[in-house]
Amino acid sequence: MLPNRPRKFFAENKKQQAHKEEKIRNEAQDLAKQLEGKKVTIGAKTSSTGKIFGSVNNIQIAEALEKDGFNIERKNISIAEDAVKEVGSYKAVVKLHRDVKVEIDFEVVSE
C-alpha cells in the first residue's frame, strides 16, 4: 500500500501545478488584450534636426506604461529597432508569459 501513496501525491502536485500555470497564462492573456492596440508617447530632448540626445530604451517604455497603470518589468520589453535615436513611431514587443507576447506602438516626440 505504501508504494501507491507517492504516486498519488505526485499526481496531485502535478495537477495543482498545471492549474496554477493555467491561471498565470490566463492573467497574461487578459493583460495582453488590454495592451493590444496601446500607443505610448515618450518625450525626449532633441536637436533641431529631430535627432535624440542619447536614445530611447525599454526603461522609458516601462515608465510610460506604468503611468498608464501597467506594471511591466523592463526586462520583458524588447524594441524591434537596434537603437531609437530619432523622433518617430516604433514598435516594441512585451513578453508577458512564455506563450503570450503583445506588440505595442510607441512614438518618440520632442520635448
Secondary structure, DSSP 8 states (H G I E B T S, - for coil): -TTHHHHHHHHHHHHHHHHHHHHHHHHHHHHHHHHTT-EEEEEE-B-TTSEEEEEE-HHHHHHHHHHTT----GGGEEESSS-EEESEEEEEEEEEETTEEEEEEEEEEE-
